[in-house]
Amino acid sequence: MAIIGIIAMLSALNAYLVAASRVVQNISFEHRLPLLPDLSKNGTPYIAIIISTIAGASLLLFSNHFAELATISVIATLLPYIFICACAMKLFDRPKIRAIAAIGLVSTLAILLTSIL
């Protein structure tokens, strides 16, 4: 059971590192930060991946507060969903899509508030 849990956590960590590196790369591109070069010849933001990996590993290695890290993880996971649902409500005119976006927005906000409290 522990091995399956470790594999599941590593796959989630992989997804977070890829997403975080893309966010860091986009921020550096938008603000033209000289410290982060463009994508490599293969199309990967390798410097941003290294920065995201070091930041995530240092949070895990140097912190003994698992509850706080779990809360940060939940917030970091749910905030993009909240904004995606809000954008979908604003961008689309079809009532079905707006209803689904509203349900997603309300349920995600409820999960976020429940996890914080």
PyRosetta script that sets phi, psi and omega in degrees:
from pyrosetta import init, pose_from_sequence

init()
pose = pose_from_sequence("MAIIGIIAMLSALNAYLVAASRVVQNISFEHRLPLLPDLSKNGTPYIAIIISTIAGASLLLFSNHFAELATISVIATLLPYIFICACAMKLFDRPKIRAIAAIGLVSTLAILLTSIL")
pose.set_psi(1, -39.9)
pose.set_omega(1, -179.7)
pose.set_phi(2, -65.4)
pose.set_psi(2, -37.1)
pose.set_omega(2, 179.6)
pose.set_phi(3, -65.3)
pose.set_psi(3, -41.1)
pose.set_omega(3, 177.8)
pose.set_phi(4, -64.9)
pose.set_psi(4, -39.9)
pose.set_omega(4, 176.7)
pose.set_phi(5, -62.8)
pose.set_psi(5, -41.4)
pose.set_omega(5, 178.7)
pose.set_phi(6, -65.3)
pose.set_psi(6, -42.0)
pose.set_omega(6, 178.3)
pose.set_phi(7, -63.1)
pose.set_psi(7, -41.6)
pose.set_omega(7, 178.7)
pose.set_phi(8, -63.9)
pose.set_psi(8, -41.9)
pose.set_omega(8, 179.2)
pose.set_phi(9, -66.7)
pose.set_psi(9, -37.8)
pose.set_omega(9, 178.6)
pose.set_phi(10, -66.7)
pose.set_psi(10, -36.9)
pose.set_omega(10, 178.1)
pose.set_phi(11, -69.1)
pose.set_psi(11, -37.5)
pose.set_omega(11, 176.2)
pose.set_phi(12, -66.6)
pose.set_psi(12, -40.1)
pose.set_omega(12, 178.0)
pose.set_phi(13, -62.6)
pose.set_psi(13, -39.5)
pose.set_omega(13, 178.0)
pose.set_phi(14, -61.4)
pose.set_psi(14, -44.8)
pose.set_omega(14, 179.6)
pose.set_phi(15, -63.9)
pose.set_psi(15, -41.9)
pose.set_omega(15, 179.2)
pose.set_phi(16, -65.3)
pose.set_psi(16, -39.5)
pose.set_omega(16, -179.8)
pose.set_phi(17, -65.9)
pose.set_psi(17, -40.3)
pose.set_omega(17, 178.8)
pose.set_phi(18, -65.8)
pose.set_psi(18, -45.5)
pose.set_omega(18, -180.0)
pose.set_phi(19, -65.5)
pose.set_psi(19, -43.9)
pose.set_omega(19, -179.9)
pose.set_phi(20, -64.5)
pose.set_psi(20, -38.1)
pose.set_omega(20, 179.6)
pose.set_phi(21, -67.2)
pose.set_psi(21, -36.5)
pose.set_omega(21, 176.7)
pose.set_phi(22, -66.5)
pose.set_psi(22, -38.7)
pose.set_omega(22, 177.7)
pose.set_phi(23, -64.5)
pose.set_psi(23, -46.0)
pose.set_omega(23, 178.4)
pose.set_phi(24, -61.4)
pose.set_psi(24, -42.1)
pose.set_omega(24, 179.9)
pose.set_phi(25, -64.6)
pose.set_psi(25, -42.6)
pose.set_omega(25, 179.6)
pose.set_phi(26, -66.3)
pose.set_psi(26, -39.3)
pose.set_omega(26, 177.5)
pose.set_phi(27, -64.0)
pose.set_psi(27, -42.9)
pose.set_omega(27, 180.0)
pose.set_phi(28, -67.1)
pose.set_psi(28, -35.3)
pose.set_omega(28, 178.1)
pose.set_phi(29, -69.1)
pose.set_psi(29, -41.9)
pose.set_omega(29, -178.2)
pose.set_phi(30, -65.5)
pose.set_psi(30, -39.8)
pose.set_omega(30, -177.1)
pose.set_phi(31, -99.9)
pose.set_psi(31, 5.3)
pose.set_omega(31, 176.8)
pose.set_phi(32, 52.4)
pose.set_psi(32, 54.0)
pose.set_omega(32, 177.4)
pose.set_phi(33, -77.7)
pose.set_psi(33, 128.1)
pose.set_omega(33, -175.9)
pose.set_phi(34, -75.9)
pose.set_psi(34, -15.8)
pose.set_omega(34, -176.8)
pose.set_phi(35, -71.8)
pose.set_psi(35, -26.9)
pose.set_omega(35, -179.0)
pose.set_phi(36, -108.5)
pose.set_psi(36, 113.8)
pose.set_omega(36, 178.3)
pose.set_phi(37, -71.7)
pose.set_psi(37, 172.3)
pose.set_omega(37, 176.9)
pose.set_phi(38, -65.1)
pose.set_psi(38, -174.3)
pose.set_omega(38, 179.6)
pose.set_phi(39, -64.7)
pose.set_psi(39, 154.6)
pose.set_omega(39, 177.6)
pose.set_phi(40, -71.0)
pose.set_psi(40, 177.7)
pose.set_omega(40, -179.4)
pose.set_phi(41, -65.5)
pose.set_psi(41, -19.8)
pose.set_omega(41, 176.9)
pose.set_phi(42, -91.1)
pose.set_psi(42, -2.4)
pose.set_omega(42, 178.3)
pose.set_phi(43, 87.7)
pose.set_psi(43, 20.4)
pose.set_omega(43, 179.3)
pose.set_phi(44, -110.4)
pose.set_psi(44, 142.1)
pose.set_omega(44, 175.9)
pose.set_phi(45, -85.6)
pose.set_psi(45, 76.4)
pose.set_omega(45, -170.0)
pose.set_phi(46, -65.5)
pose.set_psi(46, -37.4)
pose.set_omega(46, 178.3)
pose.set_phi(47, -67.6)
pose.set_psi(47, -40.9)
pose.set_omega(47, 178.0)
pose.set_phi(48, -65.3)
pose.set_psi(48, -35.0)
pose.set_omega(48, 176.6)
pose.set_phi(49, -65.7)
pose.set_psi(49, -42.0)
pose.set_omega(49, 179.1)
pose.set_phi(50, -63.9)
pose.set_psi(50, -43.6)
pose.set_omega(50, 178.8)
pose.set_phi(51, -62.6)
pose.set_psi(51, -44.6)
pose.set_omega(51, 179.8)
pose.set_phi(52, -64.8)
pose.set_psi(52, -38.6)
pose.set_omega(52, 179.7)
pose.set_phi(53, -66.2)
pose.set_psi(53, -45.0)
pose.set_omega(53, 179.3)
pose.set_phi(54, -63.8)
pose.set_psi(54, -42.3)
pose.set_omega(54, 179.6)
pose.set_phi(55, -64.1)
pose.set_psi(55, -45.5)
pose.set_omega(55, 179.5)
pose.set_phi(56, -66.4)
pose.set_psi(56, -42.2)
pose.set_omega(56, 179.7)
pose.set_phi(57, -66.4)
pose.set_psi(57, -38.8)
pose.set_omega(57, 179.6)
pose.set_phi(58, -68.2)
pose.set_psi(58, -35.2)
pose.set_omega(58, 175.4)
pose.set_phi(59, -62.2)
pose.set_psi(59, -41.2)
pose.set_omega(59, -178.5)
pose.set_phi(60, -75.4)
pose.set_psi(60, -39.5)
pose.set_omega(60, -175.0)
pose.set_phi(61, -76.6)
pose.set_psi(61, -36.6)
pose.set_omega(61, -172.6)
pose.set_phi(62, -101.7)
pose.set_psi(62, 12.6)
pose.set_omega(62, 179.3)
pose.set_phi(63, -122.4)
pose.set_psi(63, 135.9)
pose.set_omega(63, 175.8)
pose.set_phi(64, -105.3)
pose.set_psi(64, 14.1)
pose.set_omega(64, -175.0)
pose.set_phi(65, -109.4)
pose.set_psi(65, 82.1)
pose.set_omega(65, -176.4)
pose.set_phi(66, -65.6)
pose.set_psi(66, -36.0)
pose.set_omega(66, -178.1)
pose.set_phi(67, -62.4)
pose.set_psi(67, -41.6)
pose.set_omega(67, 178.9)
pose.set_phi(68, -67.5)
pose.set_psi(68, -40.2)
pose.set_omega(68, 178.4)
pose.set_phi(69, -65.1)
pose.set_psi(69, -37.6)
pose.set_omega(69, 177.8)
pose.set_phi(70, -66.2)
pose.set_psi(70, -39.1)
pose.set_omega(70, 178.0)
pose.set_phi(71, -64.8)
pose.set_psi(71, -44.0)
pose.set_omega(71, 177.6)
pose.set_phi(72, -61.2)
pose.set_psi(72, -40.1)
pose.set_omega(72, 179.4)
pose.set_phi(73, -63.8)
pose.set_psi(73, -42.6)
pose.set_omega(73, 179.2)
pose.set_phi(74, -64.6)
pose.set_psi(74, -44.5)
pose.set_omega(74, -179.9)
pose.set_phi(75, -63.6)
pose.set_psi(75, -44.5)
pose.set_omega(75, -179.4)
pose.set_phi(76, -65.9)
pose.set_psi(76, -25.8)
pose.set_omega(76, 178.4)
pose.set_phi(77, -82.2)
pose.set_psi(77, -39.5)
pose.set_omega(77, -173.1)
pose.set_phi(78, -84.8)
pose.set_psi(78, -27.7)
pose.set_omega(78, -178.6)
pose.set_phi(79, -58.9)
pose.set_psi(79, -44.6)
pose.set_omega(79, 177.1)
pose.set_phi(80, -61.3)
pose.set_psi(80, -36.1)
pose.set_omega(80, 178.3)
pose.set_phi(81, -63.4)
pose.set_psi(81, -39.1)
pose.set_omega(81, 179.0)
pose.set_phi(82, -61.5)
pose.set_psi(82, -47.0)
pose.set_omega(82, -179.1)
pose.set_phi(83, -69.1)
pose.set_psi(83, -34.0)
pose.set_omega(83, 177.1)
pose.set_phi(84, -64.9)
pose.set_psi(84, -44.1)
pose.set_omega(84, 179.1)
pose.set_phi(85, -65.2)
pose.set_psi(85, -40.9)
pose.set_omega(85, 178.4)
pose.set_phi(86, -64.0)
pose.set_psi(86, -40.2)
pose.set_omega(86, 177.8)
pose.set_phi(87, -66.7)
pose.set_psi(87, -39.1)
pose.set_omega(87, 178.8)
pose.set_phi(88, -64.2)
pose.set_psi(88, -37.6)
pose.set_omega(88, 177.3)
pose.set_phi(89, -64.8)
pose.set_psi(89, -36.2)
pose.set_omega(89, -177.8)
pose.set_phi(90, -80.3)
pose.set_psi(90, -36.0)
pose.set_omega(90, -172.9)
pose.set_phi(91, -81.8)
pose.set_psi(91, -33.7)
pose.set_omega(91, -173.3)
pose.set_phi(92, -99.4)
pose.set_psi(92, 144.6)
pose.set_omega(92, -179.5)
pose.set_phi(93, -100.1)
pose.set_psi(93, -18.1)
pose.set_omega(93, -177.8)
pose.set_phi(94, -68.6)
pose.set_psi(94, 131.3)
pose.set_omega(94, -177.2)
pose.set_phi(95, -61.4)
pose.set_psi(95, -34.1)
pose.set_omega(95, -179.0)
pose.set_phi(96, -65.0)
pose.set_psi(96, -45.4)
pose.set_omega(96, -180.0)
pose.set_phi(97, -66.5)
pose.set_psi(97, -41.0)
pose.set_omega(97, 179.2)
pose.set_phi(98, -65.7)
pose.set_psi(98, -35.7)
pose.set_omega(98, 178.1)
pose.set_phi(99, -67.0)
pose.set_psi(99, -43.2)
pose.set_omega(99, 178.5)
pose.set_phi(100, -64.1)
pose.set_psi(100, -41.1)
pose.set_omega(100, 178.3)
pose.set_phi(101, -64.7)
pose.set_psi(101, -38.7)
pose.set_omega(101, 178.7)
pose.set_phi(102, -66.4)
pose.set_psi(102, -41.6)
pose.set_omega(102, 177.2)
pose.set_phi(103, -63.2)
pose.set_psi(103, -43.0)
pose.set_omega(103, 177.5)
pose.set_phi(104, -62.9)
pose.set_psi(104, -40.5)
pose.set_omega(104, 179.4)
pose.set_phi(105, -64.5)
pose.set_psi(105, -46.7)
pose.set_omega(105, -178.7)
pose.set_phi(106, -67.0)
pose.set_psi(106, -43.8)
pose.set_omega(106, -178.3)
pose.set_phi(107, -68.1)
pose.set_psi(107, -38.6)
pose.set_omega(107, 178.9)
pose.set_phi(108, -68.1)
pose.set_psi(108, -40.5)
pose.set_omega(108, 175.6)
pose.set_phi(109, -62.9)
pose.set_psi(109, -38.3)
pose.set_omega(109, 178.6)
pose.set_phi(110, -65.4)
pose.set_psi(110, -42.1)
pose.set_omega(110, 178.3)
pose.set_phi(111, -64.0)
pose.set_psi(111, -42.7)
pose.set_omega(111, 179.8)
pose.set_phi(112, -62.7)
pose.set_psi(112, -46.7)
pose.set_omega(112, 179.2)
pose.set_phi(113, -64.9)
pose.set_psi(113, -38.0)
pose.set_omega(113, 178.4)
pose.set_phi(114, -65.6)
pose.set_psi(114, -39.4)
pose.set_omega(114, -179.3)
pose.set_phi(115, -70.2)
pose.set_psi(115, -31.0)
pose.set_omega(115, 179.9)
pose.set_phi(116, -76.3)
pose.set_psi(116, -39.5)
pose.set_omega(116, -177.9)
pose.set_phi(117, -79.1)
pose.dump_pdb("model.pdb")
